[in-house]
Amino acid sequence: MNGLADNLPVLPVILLLLSAYLMPTIARFRPRWCAPLATFATGCSTLGAVALAARVLLTGQPVEYSVGGWNPPWGIGLRIGYPEVFMLLVLNGVCVAILAYTIADISHELPPKAVGWYYTIFLLLLAAMSGIVMAHDLFNLYVFMEVSGIAACALVCAKGSRESVVAALKYLFLAAIGSGFVLFAIGMLYLLTGQLNVGYAAAELAQVWSAYPRVLWVVISFFIVGFGVKSALFPLHVWLPDAHASAPSPSSAILSGLVVKVYAFALIRLFCTVLAEPLALSGMREEVRFILLAMAVMAIVGGSLFALVQSDVKRLLAYSTVAQIGYIFLGFGLGTRTAVTAALLHVLFHALMKSGLFLSAGAIALRTGARSVAGYDGMGRRMPLSMGVFTVCALSMIGLPGFSGLITKWYLGSAIIAAGYPLLLLVLVASTLLNTLYYLPVLGRAYQGPAAERAVEAPAAMLVPMLVLGGLTILFGFWPSLPLALAGKAARVLIP
């Protein structure tokens, strides 16, 4: 047992990788076992994240792990504190719901021969995202980024249709550009510091940055562009709408709900660790804040305006994600504890809301074939439970009282007022109005439009995960204390 406890940080990732390796073989002989076994493996990984969270909460200290017993800076180091625990719980918990949904869904969306490989890629993606969150050295952060990017592209083109392949290629090309920027930034940091471990690189950079201020500015710029492409930050978002709209619904849920958030988290963690002291001493912090805030405002307004003119529901949801990423970067750009707490909360709440929206849209498309806004006429009577989840998540995205989306906007608004940026408060209000304008027509058609023939409700295996996501969206709207407490602790680590 001591061995298991000592190696707890890597065991969930090892389990996910082993399960991914076995999926094609299982699919060859027992294809129906793939979804339950993948869900079980992810559930075990979630229990590992809970155990790590318990250890961090009980001790108040981060868990540090040296892979293979080689201590930094020579070996690979993992570090799991409050921010990392928060992200691991979000990633694993939401993925359990998405995988449970696939038990009844994926056979309708993929060719039979692709099912085993789909779960291999899905589990690889989750393992890579966990690695991005835990990696405490820049090289392995980049390695996990590449694994995550390739796996995400594979999930997009899993259907094998022309539309999905074109979208995956676009994603691959732009993701490669983003990775190139990040790799160049890491290379320049290594030239400056001679270190790849985050702690050692931060200590060395604090000593040498003043001799190379222009190089430091290039590093910061490259990180913003690279991670901006990866996280679909406007105007670097052009790959996202096609990728999310053409992918299978579970793929859309994990891409929109989780993948883009991991890269945003990686960027803010680098700013708060490796680059924190040089940013503070050089006076570049305000310039970086201005850039992040400007891009966040463009994302919030631009993503909402693009969503407003969409007739395809999944494209509407995809552009909505562009706007919601703006909320996260708005919190990071403000840089206060309250703002960062709000940004982390939105990572969780948006993951629940957007996953619920994509999964319910997938269930509706499965039973009725409806993909357009016009096709949702009378859907509230035809598929009341599926449309009910869609409604709950949409109203939460708007920010109505009683839903978790309001919590994020409330804390962001408080942070904006405290920071003295009243114009940003107008952006937040305008975004809420735009959210209302593109979600209410869908809901209006669903509950007031003429109902066609009665549809059969989605299978229980699809409904239960959707109802859980919708239920948590309401639960955290009334009782946000648990995620708020953990997000607050994470923000205090990131913003000392």
C-alpha positions as CSV (number, residue, x, y, z in Angstrom):
1,M,0.0,0.0,0.0
2,N,2.9,2.4,0.7
3,G,4.1,1.8,-2.8
4,L,0.7,2.7,-4.2
5,A,0.5,5.8,-2.1
6,D,4.0,6.9,-3.0
7,N,3.4,6.5,-6.7
8,L,-0.2,7.9,-6.7
9,P,0.6,10.9,-9.0
10,V,1.5,8.6,-11.9
11,L,-0.8,5.7,-11.3
12,P,-3.9,7.2,-12.9
13,V,-1.9,8.2,-16.0
14,I,-0.4,4.7,-16.3
15,L,-3.9,3.2,-15.9
16,L,-5.2,5.4,-18.7
17,L,-2.3,4.6,-21.0
18,L,-2.6,0.8,-20.3
19,S,-6.4,0.9,-21.0
20,A,-5.8,2.9,-24.2
21,Y,-3.3,0.2,-25.3
22,L,-5.8,-2.6,-24.7
23,M,-8.9,-1.0,-26.3
24,P,-8.3,-2.2,-30.0
25,T,-7.8,-5.8,-28.8
26,I,-10.9,-5.7,-26.7
27,A,-12.8,-4.2,-29.6
28,R,-11.8,-7.0,-31.8
29,F,-13.4,-9.7,-29.6
30,R,-15.9,-7.8,-27.4
31,P,-16.6,-4.4,-28.9
32,R,-19.4,-3.7,-26.5
33,W,-17.0,-3.9,-23.6
34,C,-15.0,-0.9,-24.8
35,A,-17.2,1.9,-23.5
36,P,-17.9,0.4,-20.0
37,L,-14.2,-0.5,-19.5
38,A,-13.0,3.0,-20.7
39,T,-15.6,4.5,-18.3
40,F,-14.4,2.3,-15.5
41,A,-10.7,3.2,-16.1
42,T,-11.6,6.9,-16.1
43,G,-13.6,6.4,-12.9
44,C,-10.5,4.9,-11.3
45,S,-8.5,7.8,-12.5
46,T,-11.0,10.1,-11.0
47,L,-10.6,8.3,-7.6
48,G,-6.9,8.9,-7.9
49,A,-7.5,12.6,-8.5
50,V,-9.8,12.6,-5.4
51,A,-7.0,10.9,-3.3
52,L,-4.5,13.4,-4.5
53,A,-6.9,16.2,-3.6
54,A,-7.4,14.7,-0.1
55,R,-3.7,14.5,0.4
56,V,-3.1,18.1,-0.7
57,L,-6.1,19.4,1.4
58,L,-5.0,17.5,4.5
59,T,-1.3,18.5,4.4
60,G,-1.7,21.9,2.9
61,Q,1.4,21.1,0.8
62,P,1.8,20.2,-2.9
63,V,2.7,16.6,-3.8
64,E,6.0,16.4,-5.6
65,Y,7.0,13.3,-7.5
66,S,10.3,12.4,-9.3
67,V,9.7,9.8,-12.0
68,G,12.1,6.9,-11.7
69,G,13.7,8.3,-8.6
70,W,15.7,10.9,-10.5
71,N,15.3,14.2,-8.7
72,P,15.1,17.5,-10.6
73,P,16.8,19.1,-12.4
74,W,18.0,15.8,-14.0
75,G,14.9,13.8,-13.7
76,I,11.2,14.3,-14.7
77,G,9.3,16.1,-12.0
78,L,5.6,16.2,-11.3
79,R,4.0,18.7,-9.0
80,I,0.4,18.6,-7.8
81,G,-0.9,21.5,-5.7
82,Y,-4.2,23.2,-5.4
83,P,-4.4,24.5,-9.0
84,E,-3.4,21.1,-10.4
85,V,-5.8,19.2,-8.1
86,F,-8.6,21.5,-9.2
87,M,-7.9,20.8,-12.9
88,L,-7.5,17.0,-12.5
89,L,-10.9,16.8,-10.7
90,V,-12.5,18.7,-13.5
91,L,-10.9,16.7,-16.3
92,N,-11.5,13.3,-14.9
93,G,-15.0,14.0,-13.5
94,V,-16.4,15.4,-16.8
95,C,-14.7,12.7,-18.9
96,V,-16.5,10.0,-16.8
97,A,-19.8,11.5,-17.8
98,I,-18.8,11.9,-21.5
99,L,-17.6,8.3,-21.7
100,A,-20.7,6.9,-19.9
101,Y,-22.8,8.7,-22.6
102,T,-20.8,6.9,-25.4
103,I,-22.0,3.5,-24.2
104,A,-25.3,4.1,-26.1
105,D,-24.1,6.7,-28.6
106,I,-20.8,5.9,-30.2
107,S,-22.0,2.9,-32.3
108,H,-24.4,5.3,-34.1
109,E,-21.7,7.9,-34.9
110,L,-18.7,5.7,-35.9
111,P,-18.0,2.8,-38.2
112,P,-17.7,-0.5,-36.1
113,K,-14.0,-0.9,-36.9
114,A,-13.2,2.6,-35.5
115,V,-14.8,2.1,-32.1
116,G,-11.7,0.5,-30.3
117,W,-9.4,3.1,-31.7
118,Y,-11.7,5.9,-30.7
119,Y,-11.5,4.9,-27.1
120,T,-7.7,4.5,-27.4
121,I,-7.5,8.1,-28.6
122,F,-9.9,9.3,-26.0
123,L,-8.0,7.8,-23.1
124,L,-4.7,9.0,-24.6
125,L,-6.1,12.5,-24.7
126,L,-7.2,12.4,-21.1
127,A,-3.8,11.0,-20.0
128,A,-2.0,13.8,-22.0
129,M,-4.2,16.5,-20.5
130,S,-3.4,15.2,-17.0
131,G,0.3,15.2,-17.9
132,I,0.0,18.9,-19.0
133,V,-1.5,19.8,-15.7
134,M,1.0,17.9,-13.6
135,A,4.2,18.4,-15.6
136,H,6.8,20.5,-13.7
137,D,9.3,20.7,-16.5
138,L,9.0,22.5,-19.8
139,F,10.1,19.6,-22.0
140,N,7.5,17.1,-20.8
141,L,4.9,19.9,-20.9
142,Y,5.6,20.2,-24.6
143,V,5.6,16.4,-25.1
144,F,2.2,16.1,-23.4
145,M,0.9,19.0,-25.5
146,E,1.9,17.2,-28.7
147,V,0.2,14.0,-27.6
148,S,-2.9,15.9,-26.7
149,G,-2.9,17.8,-30.0
150,I,-2.6,14.7,-32.1
151,A,-5.2,12.8,-30.1
152,A,-7.6,15.7,-30.4
153,C,-7.2,15.8,-34.2
154,A,-7.9,12.1,-34.3
155,L,-11.1,12.6,-32.3
156,V,-12.3,15.2,-34.8
157,C,-11.9,13.0,-37.8
158,A,-13.2,9.8,-36.1
159,K,-16.3,9.8,-38.3
160,G,-14.2,9.6,-41.5
161,S,-16.5,12.0,-43.3
162,R,-15.1,14.5,-45.7
163,E,-16.2,17.4,-43.5
164,S,-14.6,15.9,-40.4
165,V,-11.3,15.1,-42.2
166,V,-11.0,18.6,-43.6
167,A,-11.7,20.1,-40.1
168,A,-9.1,17.8,-38.6
169,L,-6.5,18.8,-41.1
170,K,-7.2,22.5,-40.4
171,Y,-6.9,21.8,-36.7
172,L,-3.7,19.9,-37.2
173,F,-2.0,22.6,-39.3
174,L,-2.9,25.4,-36.9
175,A,-2.1,23.2,-33.8
176,A,1.3,22.6,-35.3
177,I,1.9,26.3,-35.7
178,G,0.9,26.9,-32.1
179,S,3.2,24.1,-30.9
180,G,6.0,25.6,-32.9
181,F,5.6,28.9,-31.1
182,V,5.6,27.2,-27.7
183,L,8.6,25.1,-28.7
184,F,10.6,28.2,-29.7
185,A,9.7,29.9,-26.5
186,I,10.9,26.9,-24.5
187,G,14.1,26.7,-26.5
188,M,14.8,30.4,-25.8
189,L,14.1,29.9,-22.1
190,Y,16.5,27.0,-22.1
191,L,19.2,29.1,-23.8
192,L,18.7,31.8,-21.1
193,T,18.6,29.6,-18.1
194,G,20.1,26.2,-19.0
195,Q,17.2,24.6,-17.2
196,L,13.9,22.9,-18.1
197,N,12.5,22.2,-14.7
198,V,10.0,24.9,-13.8
199,G,11.4,25.8,-10.4
200,Y,15.1,25.9,-11.5
201,A,14.2,27.8,-14.7
202,A,12.3,30.4,-12.6
203,A,15.2,30.9,-10.2
204,E,17.7,31.2,-13.0
205,L,15.6,33.5,-15.1
206,A,15.1,35.8,-12.2
207,Q,18.9,36.3,-12.2
208,V,19.5,36.8,-15.9
209,W,16.4,38.3,-17.5
210,S,17.7,41.9,-17.1
211,A,20.5,41.2,-19.5
212,Y,18.1,40.0,-22.2
213,P,14.9,42.0,-21.9
214,R,14.1,41.7,-25.7
215,V,14.5,38.0,-25.6
216,L,12.2,37.8,-22.6
217,W,9.6,39.8,-24.5
218,V,9.9,37.4,-27.4
219,V,9.4,34.4,-25.1
220,I,6.3,35.9,-23.6
221,S,4.9,36.8,-27.0
222,F,5.5,33.3,-28.4
223,F,3.8,31.7,-25.4
224,I,0.8,33.9,-25.8
225,V,0.5,33.1,-29.5
226,G,1.2,29.4,-29.1
227,F,-1.2,28.8,-26.2
228,G,-3.6,31.2,-27.8
229,V,-3.9,29.1,-30.9
230,K,-4.2,25.9,-28.8
231,S,-6.9,27.4,-26.5
232,A,-8.8,29.0,-29.5
233,L,-8.4,32.6,-28.1
234,F,-9.9,35.1,-30.6
235,P,-8.6,35.9,-33.2
236,L,-6.5,32.6,-33.1
237,H,-9.7,30.5,-33.0
238,V,-10.3,29.8,-36.7
239,W,-9.8,26.0,-36.3
240,L,-12.4,25.6,-33.6
241,P,-15.9,26.0,-35.2
242,D,-15.3,23.4,-38.0
243,A,-13.6,21.0,-35.6
244,H,-16.3,21.0,-33.0
245,A,-19.2,21.1,-35.4
246,S,-18.1,18.1,-37.5
247,A,-16.8,15.9,-34.7
248,P,-18.9,13.2,-32.9
249,S,-20.9,14.7,-30.1
250,P,-18.7,13.2,-27.3
251,S,-15.6,14.5,-29.1
252,S,-17.2,18.0,-29.3
253,A,-17.9,17.8,-25.6
254,I,-14.4,17.0,-24.5
255,L,-12.8,19.4,-27.0
256,S,-15.0,22.3,-26.1
257,G,-15.5,21.5,-22.5
258,L,-11.9,20.5,-21.5
259,V,-9.2,20.6,-24.1
260,V,-9.1,24.3,-24.8
261,K,-9.1,25.0,-21.0
262,V,-6.0,22.9,-20.4
263,Y,-3.9,25.1,-22.6
264,A,-5.3,28.3,-21.0
265,F,-4.4,26.8,-17.6
266,A,-0.9,25.9,-18.8
267,L,-0.3,29.5,-20.0
268,I,-1.4,31.2,-16.7
269,R,0.7,28.7,-14.7
270,L,3.8,29.6,-16.7
271,F,3.1,33.3,-16.2
272,C,2.7,32.7,-12.4
273,T,5.8,30.5,-12.0
274,V,8.6,30.8,-14.6
275,L,7.8,34.3,-15.7
276,A,6.4,35.8,-12.5
277,E,9.4,37.6,-11.1
278,P,10.7,39.0,-14.5
279,L,7.2,40.2,-15.3
280,A,7.0,42.0,-12.0
281,L,10.5,43.5,-12.1
282,S,10.6,44.5,-15.7
283,G,7.3,46.4,-15.8
284,M,6.0,44.0,-18.5
285,R,3.2,42.7,-16.4
286,E,0.8,45.6,-17.2
287,E,1.6,45.2,-21.0
288,V,0.9,41.5,-20.8
289,R,-2.3,42.2,-18.9
290,F,-3.4,44.6,-21.5
291,I,-2.8,42.1,-24.3
292,L,-4.7,39.4,-22.5
293,L,-7.6,41.7,-21.7
294,A,-7.8,43.0,-25.2
295,M,-7.9,39.5,-26.7
296,A,-10.4,38.4,-24.0
297,V,-12.7,41.3,-25.0
298,M,-12.4,40.4,-28.7
299,A,-13.2,36.8,-27.8
300,I,-16.3,37.6,-25.7
301,V,-17.7,40.0,-28.3
302,G,-16.5,38.4,-31.5
303,G,-17.5,34.8,-30.5
304,S,-20.9,36.0,-29.4
305,L,-21.5,37.9,-32.6
306,F,-20.5,34.9,-34.7
307,A,-22.7,32.6,-32.7
308,L,-25.6,35.0,-33.3
309,V,-25.7,34.3,-37.0
310,Q,-25.3,30.5,-36.9
311,S,-28.2,28.2,-38.1
312,D,-26.4,25.0,-37.2
313,V,-26.7,24.3,-33.5
314,K,-23.3,22.7,-33.0
315,R,-21.6,25.6,-34.8
316,L,-23.5,28.0,-32.6
317,L,-22.2,26.1,-29.5
318,A,-18.7,26.1,-31.0
319,Y,-18.6,29.9,-31.4
320,S,-20.1,30.2,-27.9
321,T,-17.0,28.4,-26.7
322,V,-14.8,31.1,-28.3
323,A,-16.7,33.7,-26.2
324,Q,-16.5,31.6,-23.1
325,I,-12.8,31.2,-23.4
326,G,-12.8,35.0,-23.3
327,Y,-14.2,34.9,-19.8
328,I,-11.4,32.7,-18.6
329,F,-8.7,35.0,-20.1
330,L,-10.5,38.0,-18.8
331,G,-10.1,36.6,-15.3
332,F,-6.4,35.8,-15.9
333,G,-5.8,39.2,-17.5
334,L,-7.2,41.1,-14.5
335,G,-4.7,39.1,-12.4
336,T,-6.3,39.5,-9.0
337,R,-7.2,36.6,-6.7
338,T,-10.9,37.2,-7.2
339,A,-10.6,37.3,-10.9
340,V,-8.4,34.2,-11.1
341,T,-10.9,32.4,-8.8
342,A,-13.7,33.4,-11.2
343,A,-11.6,32.1,-14.2
344,L,-11.0,28.8,-12.5
345,L,-14.7,28.5,-11.6
346,H,-15.6,29.1,-15.2
347,V,-13.3,26.3,-16.2
348,L,-15.5,23.9,-14.2
349,F,-18.9,25.5,-14.8
350,H,-18.3,25.9,-18.6
351,A,-17.1,22.3,-18.8
352,L,-20.4,21.1,-17.2
353,M,-22.6,23.5,-19.3
354,K,-21.0,23.0,-22.6
355,S,-20.6,19.2,-22.3
356,G,-24.3,19.1,-21.4
357,L,-25.2,21.2,-24.4
358,F,-23.2,19.1,-26.9
359,L,-24.4,15.8,-25.4
360,S,-28.0,16.8,-25.5
361,A,-27.6,18.2,-29.0
362,G,-26.1,14.8,-29.9
363,A,-29.0,12.9,-28.4
364,I,-31.5,15.1,-30.2
365,A,-29.7,14.6,-33.5
366,L,-29.6,10.8,-32.9
367,R,-33.4,10.5,-32.4
368,T,-34.7,13.2,-34.8
369,G,-31.8,14.1,-37.1
370,A,-32.2,17.8,-36.1
371,R,-29.0,19.8,-36.4
372,S,-30.4,23.2,-37.4
373,V,-32.1,25.8,-35.1
374,A,-35.2,25.4,-37.3
375,G,-35.2,21.7,-36.7
376,Y,-35.8,22.2,-32.9
377,D,-39.5,23.1,-33.4
378,G,-41.5,21.5,-30.7
379,M,-38.5,19.6,-29.3
380,G,-39.4,20.4,-25.7
381,R,-42.5,18.2,-26.2
382,R,-40.8,15.6,-28.4
383,M,-37.8,14.9,-26.2
384,P,-38.5,16.6,-22.9
385,L,-35.6,15.3,-20.9
386,S,-32.9,15.9,-23.5
387,M,-34.2,19.3,-24.3
388,G,-34.6,20.0,-20.6
389,V,-30.8,19.4,-20.1
390,F,-30.1,21.7,-23.1
391,T,-32.4,24.3,-21.6
392,V,-30.8,24.2,-18.2
393,C,-27.3,24.5,-19.6
394,A,-28.3,27.3,-22.0
395,L,-29.9,29.4,-19.3
396,S,-26.8,28.9,-17.2
397,M,-24.7,30.1,-20.1
398,I,-26.9,33.2,-20.2
399,G,-26.3,33.7,-16.5
400,L,-29.8,33.5,-15.0
401,P,-30.1,33.3,-11.2
402,G,-30.1,29.8,-9.8
403,F,-27.6,28.5,-12.4
404,S,-23.8,28.2,-12.0
405,G,-23.1,30.5,-14.9
406,L,-24.2,33.5,-12.8
407,I,-21.6,32.7,-10.2
408,T,-18.7,33.2,-12.6
409,K,-20.2,36.5,-13.9
410,W,-20.8,37.8,-10.4
411,Y,-17.2,37.2,-9.3
412,L,-15.8,38.5,-12.6
413,G,-18.0,41.6,-12.2
414,S,-16.7,42.1,-8.7
415,A,-13.1,41.7,-9.8
416,I,-13.7,44.2,-12.7
417,I,-15.1,46.8,-10.3
418,A,-12.3,46.3,-7.8
419,A,-9.7,46.6,-10.5
420,G,-11.2,49.9,-11.8
421,Y,-12.1,48.8,-15.3
422,P,-15.8,49.9,-15.6
423,L,-15.8,49.5,-19.4
424,L,-15.1,45.8,-19.0
425,L,-18.3,45.6,-17.0
426,L,-20.2,46.8,-20.0
427,V,-18.6,44.1,-22.1
428,L,-19.8,41.5,-19.5
429,V,-23.4,42.9,-19.7
430,A,-23.2,43.0,-23.6
431,S,-22.1,39.4,-23.6
432,T,-25.0,38.4,-21.5
433,L,-27.4,40.1,-23.9
434,L,-25.8,38.4,-26.9
435,N,-26.0,35.0,-25.1
436,T,-29.7,35.7,-24.6
437,L,-30.1,36.6,-28.3
438,Y,-28.6,33.4,-29.7
439,Y,-29.9,30.9,-27.1
440,L,-33.5,32.1,-26.7
441,P,-34.5,31.5,-30.4
442,V,-33.5,27.8,-30.0
443,L,-35.5,27.5,-26.7
444,G,-38.4,29.5,-28.1
445,R,-38.7,27.1,-31.1
446,A,-38.3,24.1,-28.8
447,Y,-41.2,25.1,-26.5
448,Q,-43.4,27.2,-28.7
449,G,-42.8,25.9,-32.2
450,P,-45.2,23.4,-33.8
451,A,-44.4,19.8,-32.7
452,A,-43.8,17.3,-35.5
453,E,-44.2,13.5,-34.9
454,R,-43.3,12.4,-31.4
455,A,-39.7,11.4,-31.0
456,V,-38.4,8.6,-28.7
457,E,-36.4,9.9,-25.8
458,A,-32.7,9.1,-25.7
459,P,-31.5,5.8,-24.1
460,A,-31.0,5.8,-20.4
461,A,-27.2,5.4,-20.8
462,M,-27.2,8.7,-22.6
463,L,-29.8,10.4,-20.4
464,V,-28.1,9.7,-17.0
465,P,-24.8,11.5,-17.8
466,M,-26.7,14.4,-19.4
467,L,-28.9,14.7,-16.3
468,V,-25.9,14.6,-14.0
469,L,-24.3,17.4,-15.9
470,G,-27.5,19.5,-15.9
471,G,-28.1,18.7,-12.2
472,L,-24.6,19.8,-11.2
473,T,-25.1,23.0,-13.2
474,I,-28.1,23.8,-11.0
475,L,-26.5,22.5,-7.8
476,F,-23.5,24.7,-8.0
477,G,-25.7,27.6,-8.9
478,F,-27.3,27.3,-5.4
479,W,-24.4,25.9,-3.5
480,P,-21.1,26.9,-5.1
481,S,-19.2,26.7,-1.8
482,L,-17.2,23.5,-2.5
483,P,-15.7,24.5,-5.9
484,L,-15.4,28.1,-4.8
485,A,-13.3,27.1,-1.8
486,L,-11.0,24.9,-4.0
487,A,-10.7,27.5,-6.7
488,G,-9.9,30.2,-4.1
489,K,-7.1,28.1,-2.7
490,A,-5.8,27.5,-6.2
491,A,-5.9,31.2,-7.0
492,R,-4.0,32.0,-3.8
493,V,-1.2,29.7,-5.0
494,L,-1.2,31.3,-8.5
495,I,-1.4,34.9,-7.2
496,P,0.6,34.9,-3.9
